[in-house]
């Protein structure tokens, strides 16, 4: 029996789950479930624990290994669950030898195998042949974070920022393109800090330019969440000069009010975000933006929240990823005066409603436009701006041109372009 993974959280976790599955099977493990957790919110942790209990009920004799950021930051919380056989830290979860004791029935003195993530200083490039069930593949270029936003527990789960050498990234991507992947996504914890720890300190923009230059057969390159204040001139140049870099950027925005941003210990202000989106749009008019926003951050007044609402329309954001603030033990924000959870949930609902309006308005603006679509599964694909679109009659992995003819529940409906050359 193959190893199964259950993944919570970010795109980086999705990539790492593929690596863990391969490494665990290389060690001889079979039939186990690896749960890759997320620590961003208390709700993410709750969902992981619920899934672990469910997995044990459905398969009483199955080995369950728990890893990921929540396991790294609170290992005993998972070790105390009777359903869990092993808790594995982030530093060791992608090493075959970490799974060998489970594969060969070796009795461990302690089911918590979590080392000091802050001592990790290098990031290996892990070669994967592809990603199960996806037409696109994620490529990890960076891990960890050197910043200390007051709300965030992730640096304590991921450790210091460390980058995969540029040559290893390019070789990984060449392999994936050779295996038929038409779109690759650069991912990490803080990818705009890429290269600061490498010889010569190459930037994210320099990495993007190298990928596009050295892999001419790559049809589409996409970037995951970025910290716009760290965008470098090479990244702007790549957006302006190469259409293979997709016109969709997701911003680590978090708030639209300057005082809240300072209390979050973010490095940008409201004006910086507006300047960034304006500069990118001048270079690439077809670009769309998404953003993470936290509602109900400690000390947030209604007027401060209104600034977060208004930046959505001022920056013309298309996608919103909204979190009601969740206090994480050990972070400075958890010790600040708290906004009631009811107010936080209400504000999050208002943000999501505005986000739906923005998204629907963008979809309506695409009616009649010809869209370049990567088909992800039978009958469904994504446009360059990442909008889901129905494209009946095409197989996963195909790149097709269709005309958007209607708005659907989740995105667009496309029809073939007749008499296309």
VOTOR-510379 format. One record per residue (C-alpha): residue in one letter; x, y, z. Coordinates in steps of 0.05 Angstrom, whole numbers, plus 32768, in hexadecimal, padded with zeros to 4 digits. Example, Ala and Ser with C-alpha at 12.3 -4.5 7.8 and 13.67 -1.06 7.14 Angstrom:
! residues 2
A80F67FA6809C S81117FEB808F 
! end
This chain:
! residues 421
X800080008000 X801980457FEF X8022807C8022 X7FEA80AF8024 X7FF180F98037 X7FBE81288053 X7FD281718049 X7FBB81B0806C X7FD081F7805D X7FFC82168028 X801682037FE3 X805A81F48002 X803981BF802D X801B81A07FEE X8060819C7FCE X807F8180800D X804A814B8013 X805F812F7FD0 X80A7812D7FE7 X8094810C802A X806B80D78007 X80A680C57FD9 X80D980C58012 X80AD809B8040 X80A38067800A X80ED80687FFB X80F880568045 X80CA801A803D X808D8037805F X804A801F8044 X8001802B8054 X800E80658084 X7FEC80A98086 X801880E7808B X7FF1812480A3 X80148165808F X7FF9819A80BD X7FF281E680BB X7FFB821680F6 X7FE2825780D8 X7FA1825680FF X7F848230813A X7F4E8218810A X7F8281F780DD X7F9D81D28119 X7F5781BD812F X7F4781A380E9 X7F88817A80E8 X7F778159812B X7F31814A8114 X7F4B812A80D5 X7F7C80FF80FD X7F4480E48129 X7F1A80D680EC X7F5380B180CA X7F5E80858107 X7F138073810A X7F13806180C0 X7F52803780C3 X7F618021810B X7FA37FFD80FB X7FC1803280CE X8001805780E2 X7FF780A280E8 X803280D280E4 X8026811B80F3 X8055815180D9 X8054819980BF X805381DC80E2 X802081CC8118 X8047818D812A X808781B6812D X806B81ED8159 X804081C18187 X805981798181 X803E816281C5 X7FF8817681B1 X7FFA8141817B X8024810F81A1 X7FEE810E81D8 X7FBC80F581A4 X7FB480AA81A9 X7FA880A7815E X7FEE80C2814E X802980928147 X806180C48136 X806981108138 X809F81268107 X80BE816B8104 X80C4819780C6 X810F819080C4 X810B814480BA X80C981378097 X80E881338051 X811F81028063 X811580B88054 X813B80A48093 X810680C680BE X80D3809380A8 X80FF805580AD X80EE804580F6 X80A4804380E5 X80B1801980A7 X80D77FE480CE X80AF7FE5810F X80E780048139 X80CD801A817D X80DE8063818A X80EC807D81D0 X80C080B981C1 X808E80C1818A X80A1810B8185 X80DB81118154 X80E0815D814E X81228181814B X813481CB8151 X811D81EA8110 X8142822B8120 X818482068118 X817681F480D0 X81A0821E809F X819A81FC805B X816181E9802E X816881AE7FFF X814681AC7FBC X811B816E7FBA X8111814E7F76 X80CB81367F68 X80B381187F27 X806E813A7F2B X803281457F58 X7FF981157F5D X7FB9812C7F3B X7FD281707F26 X7FE0818F7EE2 X800D81C27F04 X804581B47F35 X806181DC7F6F X80AC81E67F76 X80C981F97FB9 X80FD82307FB3 X810182487FFB X80ED82358042 X80E982588085 X80E282A28097 X810F82D580B9 X80D8830780C7 X80B083098107 X806A832180F8 X80478326813B X800D82F88128 X803582C18107 X804D827E8124 X8069826480E2 X80B2827980EC X80B3824C8129 X8098821380FE X80C5821F80C2 X8105823C80DE X8132827180BD X812D82848074 X815682578047 X815682517FFB X815E82187FCA X819982277F9C X818482437F59 X81A382097F31 X817C81D57F59 X813B81FB7F4D X814781FE7F02 X815881B47EFE X811B81A17F26 X80EF81CA7EF7 X810F81AD7EB9 X80FE81687ED2 X80B5817B7EDE X80AF819C7E99 X80CD815D7E7B X809781357E9F X8061815D7E7D X805081937EAF X803A81D37E8C X803882017EC8 X806782057F04 X805B822D7F43 X809482497F6D X808482407FB6 X80A2824B7FFB X8094826C803E X80B082B0802B X80C682AA7FE3 X80D682F47FD9 X810F82EA800B X812C82B77FDA X817782B67FD3 X818D82E2800D X81B182A6802C X81D1828D7FEB X821482A17FCD X820B82E17FA5 X81C682EC7FC4 X819C82E07F85 X815682FD7F8A X811282DE7F7B X811083077F3B X815482ED7F26 X813C82A67F33 X80FD82B27F09 X812782CE7ED0 X815682927ED3 X811C82617ED0 X80FC82837E94 X814082887E71 X815882417E7D X8115821D7E75 X80F982377E32 X80C981FB7E2F X80A482107E6F X8062822D7E58 X804B824C7E9A X806E82637ED9 X8046827A7F15 X805C829A7F56 X803A828B7F99 X803082BD7FD1 X806282F67FD3 X8075832F8002 X807083697FD1 X809F83967FF8 X80D883667FE6 X80C983657F9B X810883747F74 X811383957F30 X812283527F0F X80DD83397F23 X80BC83777F05 X80E5836D7EC5 X80D083247EC0 X808683377EC7 X808E836B7E91 X80B683427E60 X80A082FA7E61 X805782E57E58 X806682A07E74 X806882BF7EB9 X801F82BC7ECC X7FFA82FE7EDA X7FE282EA7F20 X800582FE7F60 X7FEE82EF7FA7 X800383237FDA X801383188023 X7FEB83578034 X7FCB83478078 X7FAA838B8083 X7F9B83CE8063 X7FA583FA80A0 X7FEA841780AF X7FE6841280FB X7FCF83CA80F8 X800783BA80C6 X803983D880F7 X801C83B08131 X802183728105 X806A838480FA X8060838380AF X809583A78085 X806583C98055 X803083FF805D X7FEF84098037 X801084388005 X804684047FF5 X801183D27FDF X7FED84047FB4 X802F841A7F94 X804183D17F86 X800083BE7F64 X800283FD7F3B X804983F17F24 X803B83A97F11 X7FFB83BB7EEC X802183EF7EC4 X805183B87EAE X801E83817EA6 X7FD6839B7E9D X7FB783557E9E X7FD083467EE4 X7FA183357F1E X7FB183357F68 X7F9B830B7FA3 X7FAB83197FEB X7FAB82FC8032 X7F8583298063 X7F7B831E80AE X7F3A833880CC X7F34834A8115 X7F7E83528125 X7F898369816D X7F7883B38178 X7F5683B88134 X7F1E83EC8137 X7EE583F18105 X7F09842B80E3 X7F48840280DC X7F2183C880BF X7F0083F7808D X7F4784058073 X7F4F83BB8066 X7F0D83BB8041 X7F1E83F78017 X7F6283DF8001 X7F4083A37FE0 X7F1E83D27FAE X7F5684067FAA X7F8883D07F98 X7F5283AC7F6F X7F6183687F8E X7F40832D7F6C X7F4C82F57F9E X7F4882FA7FE9 X7F6182C6801B X7F4182DE805C X7F5382C780A3 X7F2F82DC80E2 X7F6882EA8112 X7F7D82AD813A X7FAA82B78176 X7FE682898174 X8007827B81B7 X804C829881BC X804282D0818A X8042831B819F X7FFD83268181 X7FDF82F381B0 X7FF1832181EA X7FD2836081CA X7F8B837881DA X7F5E834881B4 X7F2383578187 X7EE983298197 X7EE682EB816B X7E9E82FB8158 X7EB5833F813D X7EEF831D8119 X7EC182EB80F8 X7E90832280E3 X7EC8834B80C4 X7EE4830E80A1 X7E9E83018083 X7E9B8349806A X7EDF8342804A X7ECC83008029 X7E8C831F800E X7EB483587FEF X7EE683267FD4 X7EAD83007FB2 X7E9583407F92 X7EDB83507F78 X7EE4830A7F5D X7EA083087F3B X7EAC834C7F1C X7EEE83347EFF X7ECE82F57EE3 X7E98831E7EC2 X7ECD834B7EA2 X7EEB830E7E80 X7EAC82FB7E59 X7EBD82FB7E0F X7F0882F77E1B X7F3482C07E01 X7F55829C7E3B X7F9382717E3A X7F7F82377E67 X7FA781FF7E88 X7F7781C47E90 X7F7F81A57ED5 X7F4B816F7ED3 X7F1781587EA1 X7EEE81947E8E X7F0E81C77EBD X7F4A81F37EB9 X7F6982367ECF X7F7482767EA8 X7FB6829C7EAC X7F9682C67EE3 X7F8582867F08 X7F3A82887EFD X7F1982427EFA X7EF882387EB7 X7ECF81FF7E99 X7EEF81E47E5A X7ECA81A47E46 X7EEB81727E19 X7F34817E7E2D X7F6481527E53 X7F8D81657E91 X7FCF81877E7F X7FB681A57E3D X7FC181EF7E30 X7F8682097E08 X7F68824A7DF1 X7F1E82547E00 X7EEE828E7E01 X7ECD829F7E44 X7E8282A07E37 X7E62829F7E7C X7E6E82A57EC7 X7E6582657EEF X7E5E82587F39 X7EAA82557F43 X7EC682797F06 X7EBB82787EBB X7E9E824D7E84 X7EC782487E44 X7EB782307DFE X7EE7821B7DC7 X7EFE82507D96 X7EE4823A7D53 X7F11823C7D16 X7F4D824B7D42 X7F8F82457D1E 
! end
